[in-house]
Amino acid sequence: MARTFAAITAELDTAKAGFPALAPLNSPSATSIWGLLRFIVATAAQTLETLWDRHTAEVDAIVARAAVGTPGWYADRAKEFQKDDGSLAVQPSGAIGYATNNPAARIITQATAKENSTTGKLFIKVAKAGAVAGALAPLSAPELVEVKGYFDRIRFAGTRLEVVSRDADRLQVSGTVYYDPLLDVPTVQAAVLKAAQAYLASLDFDGQVYVSRLTDYLQAVPGVKDVAPLHLAARVGTAAPLAFDRLYETQAGYIILEDTPGAGLLNTLQFVPNA
């Protein structure tokens, strides 16, 4: 960042003080030899540094617009998809984009891209805002077709990719919660349910569920004295639940508590008064 004129002149004065031979150059006049040299050098230095700042900003802007083809680049492009917009084309800047920027048509709110190191295939997960504030939902079949067509247009030649948008994974939780017997159990159950939901809501898109962190959330509930080792399992769609001991990587990119009637968290967790 360019220094101010005052900062530069102060540095010149400090440097000059280090040379005893320059001590006679002490006139306070702005038109003295030292005063003029000081002004010229400081002005030139500030002008040069300002030009460097502008050049750096221009280069950064060019780099930001460049199509680099990294997984992060594909994830960013996913969020720029505009539904029902056929104006996608090569723009004057050389980048592929829409003729008109229309934020209202951008339906994808979350996206990640990961490359399979074995196959070299790029997997892109996307989701849109759900009906409830803060919730996510999968794209409809027609929307997903559009998004796949969009990536076919902007992908780098030779890039093999797959775009998926799935319904949320479901998390099944079983175990024992020991609570303060002086408290009303329905109140404790409601707080535990809310804590579990809060933990899942705190996860980044395409994040991981940790058994230990969910346990911490539940143990922090007022009135909960202890949580016996939790047993967690997750399912994708109608597939059989997959049990895990430490962490689970979401397949849809997001996850909610099991909502099958009779299999919810309050059905599978036991609440026992702490002795």
C-alpha positions in Angstrom: 0.0 0.0 0.0 1.4 3.4 -1.0 2.8 5.4 1.9 1.6 8.9 2.6 3.7 12.0 1.7 4.2 12.7 5.4 5.4 9.1 6.1 7.9 9.3 3.2 9.3 12.7 4.3 9.6 11.5 7.8 11.7 8.5 6.6 13.9 10.8 4.6 14.5 13.0 7.6 15.4 9.9 9.7 17.8 8.7 7.1 19.4 12.1 6.7 20.0 12.3 10.4 22.1 9.2 10.2 24.7 11.0 8.0 26.6 13.7 10.0 28.0 15.2 6.8 24.4 16.3 5.8 23.9 18.2 9.1 24.5 21.6 7.4 21.4 20.9 5.3 19.1 22.2 8.1 17.2 25.1 6.5 13.5 25.1 7.5 12.6 26.8 4.1 10.6 24.7 1.7 12.6 26.3 -1.1 16.0 25.4 0.3 18.1 22.8 -1.5 17.3 20.2 1.0 13.6 21.2 1.1 13.3 21.0 -2.7 15.1 17.6 -2.9 13.0 16.3 -0.1 9.8 17.4 -1.8 10.8 16.0 -5.2 11.9 12.6 -3.9 8.9 12.2 -1.6 6.5 13.1 -4.4 8.1 10.8 -6.9 8.1 7.9 -4.4 4.5 8.4 -3.5 3.5 8.6 -7.1 5.4 5.4 -8.0 3.9 3.5 -5.0 0.4 4.7 -6.0 0.9 3.4 -9.5 2.1 0.1 -8.2 -1.1 -0.2 -6.1 -3.3 0.5 -9.1 -1.3 -2.0 -11.2 -1.7 -4.7 -8.4 -5.5 -4.0 -8.3 -5.8 -4.4 -12.0 -3.8 -7.7 -12.0 -5.9 -9.0 -9.1 -9.1 -8.2 -11.0 -7.8 -10.0 -14.1 -6.8 -13.0 -12.1 -10.2 -13.0 -10.3 -12.0 -13.2 -13.7 -9.7 -15.8 -15.1 -11.0 -19.3 -15.6 -8.6 -21.4 -13.6 -10.5 -24.7 -13.7 -9.9 -25.6 -10.0 -12.5 -27.4 -7.9 -13.2 -24.1 -6.1 -13.6 -22.4 -9.5 -16.3 -24.9 -10.5 -18.1 -24.4 -7.1 -18.1 -20.7 -7.6 -19.5 -21.0 -11.1 -22.3 -23.2 -9.8 -23.6 -20.4 -7.7 -23.6 -18.1 -10.8 -26.0 -20.4 -12.7 -29.1 -18.5 -13.7 -32.3 -20.6 -14.1 -34.1 -20.4 -17.5 -31.5 -18.0 -18.9 -30.3 -19.0 -22.4 -27.9 -16.1 -22.8 -24.9 -18.0 -21.7 -22.1 -17.2 -24.1 -18.5 -16.0 -24.4 -18.3 -12.4 -23.2 -16.0 -9.7 -24.5 -13.7 -10.3 -21.6 -13.2 -13.9 -22.9 -15.0 -15.5 -20.0 -18.2 -17.5 -20.4 -21.1 -15.9 -18.7 -24.6 -14.5 -19.0 -25.4 -11.4 -21.0 -27.3 -10.0 -18.0 -26.4 -10.4 -14.4 -29.7 -11.5 -12.7 -29.2 -12.5 -9.0 -32.9 -13.3 -8.8 -32.4 -16.2 -11.2 -29.6 -17.7 -9.2 -31.2 -20.7 -7.4 -28.0 -22.5 -6.2 -27.1 -21.3 -2.7 -24.6 -24.0 -1.7 -22.0 -25.8 -3.9 -18.8 -27.8 -3.5 -16.6 -29.6 -6.0 -14.1 -32.4 -5.3 -11.9 -34.4 -7.6 -11.6 -38.1 -7.1 -7.8 -38.7 -7.0 -8.2 -42.2 -8.4 -10.5 -41.6 -11.3 -9.8 -37.9 -11.9 -13.5 -37.2 -12.1 -14.9 -34.0 -10.6 -18.0 -34.3 -8.4 -20.0 -31.2 -7.9 -22.7 -31.1 -5.2 -25.3 -28.4 -5.3 -28.4 -27.4 -3.2 -30.9 -24.6 -3.1 -32.7 -22.8 -0.3 -35.5 -24.9 1.3 -39.0 -23.9 2.1 -38.0 -23.2 5.7 -35.5 -20.4 6.4 -32.0 -21.7 6.8 -32.9 -25.1 5.3 -31.6 -26.6 2.1 -33.3 -28.6 -0.6 -32.3 -30.6 -3.7 -32.8 -29.1 -7.2 -35.8 -30.4 -9.1 -35.2 -32.8 -12.0 -35.7 -30.0 -14.7 -33.4 -27.6 -12.7 -30.7 -30.3 -12.5 -30.9 -30.9 -16.2 -30.3 -27.1 -16.8 -27.4 -27.1 -14.4 -25.7 -30.1 -16.1 -26.2 -28.3 -19.5 -24.6 -25.2 -18.0 -21.5 -27.1 -16.9 -21.3 -28.8 -20.2 -20.9 -25.3 -21.7 -18.4 -23.9 -19.3 -16.3 -26.9 -18.4 -12.7 -27.2 -19.5 -12.1 -29.5 -22.4 -11.3 -33.0 -21.2 -12.8 -32.5 -17.8 -15.0 -35.3 -16.6 -17.5 -34.1 -14.1 -20.8 -35.2 -12.5 -23.3 -32.8 -10.9 -25.5 -34.1 -8.2 -28.2 -32.6 -6.0 -29.7 -34.9 -3.4 -32.2 -34.9 -0.7 -30.6 -34.4 2.7 -28.8 -37.3 4.4 -30.5 -38.6 7.5 -28.7 -39.0 10.8 -29.9 -41.7 13.3 -28.8 -41.2 16.9 -29.2 -43.8 19.7 -27.7 -43.9 23.2 -28.6 -42.8 26.8 -29.0 -39.3 28.1 -28.8 -38.9 31.9 -30.6 -35.9 33.1 -31.3 -34.0 36.4 -34.4 -35.8 37.9 -35.6 -32.5 39.3 -36.4 -31.4 35.8 -39.3 -32.2 33.6 -38.2 -34.8 31.1 -40.2 -33.4 28.1 -38.4 -30.1 28.6 -35.0 -31.8 28.6 -36.0 -33.9 25.5 -37.0 -30.7 23.6 -33.7 -29.0 24.5 -31.7 -32.1 23.5 -33.6 -32.2 20.1 -32.9 -28.5 19.6 -29.2 -28.9 20.4 -28.8 -31.8 17.9 -30.5 -29.8 15.2 -28.3 -26.8 16.0 -25.2 -28.9 15.6 -26.2 -30.2 12.2 -27.2 -26.6 11.1 -23.7 -25.4 12.1 -22.0 -27.7 9.6 -20.5 -26.3 6.5 -21.9 -27.5 3.2 -20.4 -30.8 2.4 -19.1 -31.0 5.9 -18.5 -33.9 8.3 -20.5 -35.1 11.3 -18.3 -35.8 14.3 -19.6 -38.1 17.0 -17.6 -36.2 19.7 -18.9 -32.8 18.7 -22.5 -33.9 18.7 -21.9 -35.4 22.1 -20.5 -32.0 23.3 -23.6 -30.2 22.0 -25.9 -32.6 23.9 -23.8 -32.5 27.1 -24.1 -28.7 27.1 -27.9 -28.8 27.4 -29.0 -27.5 30.8 -30.1 -30.4 33.0 -28.1 -33.0 31.0 -25.7 -34.7 33.4 -24.1 -37.2 31.1 -24.4 -38.7 27.7 -23.5 -42.4 27.3 -21.5 -43.2 24.2 -23.7 -42.3 21.2 -24.3 -44.7 18.4 -24.7 -42.9 15.1 -25.7 -44.0 11.6 -26.5 -42.1 8.5 -28.4 -43.0 5.4 -28.6 -41.7 1.9 -32.1 -41.8 0.3 -33.6 -45.3 0.8 -30.2 -47.0 1.3 -29.5 -48.9 4.5 -28.1 -46.8 7.3 -24.3 -46.8 7.6 -23.0 -46.8 11.2 -19.9 -44.8 12.0 -17.7 -44.4 15.0 -15.9 -41.1 14.6 -17.1 -39.1 11.6 -19.3 -39.2 8.6 -18.9 -37.2 5.4 -22.2 -36.1 4.0 -23.1 -37.4 0.6 -25.7 -34.8 -0.2 -23.6 -32.0 1.3 -26.1 -31.5 4.1 -27.8 -33.7 6.7 -30.8 -33.6 9.0 -32.0 -35.8 11.8 -33.9 -39.0 10.9 -37.5 -38.1 10.2 -39.0 -41.5 9.6 -42.0 -41.9 12.0 -40.9 -43.9 15.0 -37.2 -43.6 14.2 -36.6 -40.0 15.3 -34.0 -38.9 17.8 -36.5 -38.8 20.7 -37.5 -42.4 19.8 -34.0 -43.8 19.7 -32.4 -41.9 22.6 -33.2 -43.1 26.1 -33.6 -40.5 28.9 -32.7 -41.8 32.3 -32.8 -39.8 35.6 -29.3 -39.3 36.9 -28.9 -41.3 40.1 
